[in-house]
Amino acid sequence: MKIFRLLILLSVIFVSCKTKKAAADYTKEGYVKATVIKYEVESCGYILQLEGEKKLMPQNLADEFKKDKLVIWIKYETPKKQPMTTCMAGTVVKLTDVKKD
């Protein structure tokens, strides 16, 4: 029984260390951590909440990532001229890459 508990404990430690390393690797590669939010205001759809207060309105968020409170890693570009939208929740961006957390 003690060996079983030890194996469980080591497994948890190994998995948690690996997760932190992945986050650091994404950051080194230029990704930004974001949380997908289903914005309940008409015509806004899904927005991305970055750490802190910054919100982004992605023009091209794939359906597979349209899940409320999903944590993702993104790379994005901001258009030089912001397009006109009826949603004023954040900055309009074009996602260039997305990874699941």
Sequence and secondary structure as in RCSB ss.txt:
>XXXX:A:sequence
MKIFRLLILLSVIFVSCKTKKAAADYTKEGYVKATVIKYEVESCGYILQLEGEKKLMPQNLADEFKKDKLVIWIK
YETPKKQPMTTCMAGTVVKLTDVKKD
>XXXX:A:secstr
 HHHHHHHHHHHHHHHHHHHHHHHHHHHTT EEEEEEEE STTTEEEEEESSS EEEES   GGG  TT EEEEE
EE  SS    S  SSEEEEEEEEEE 
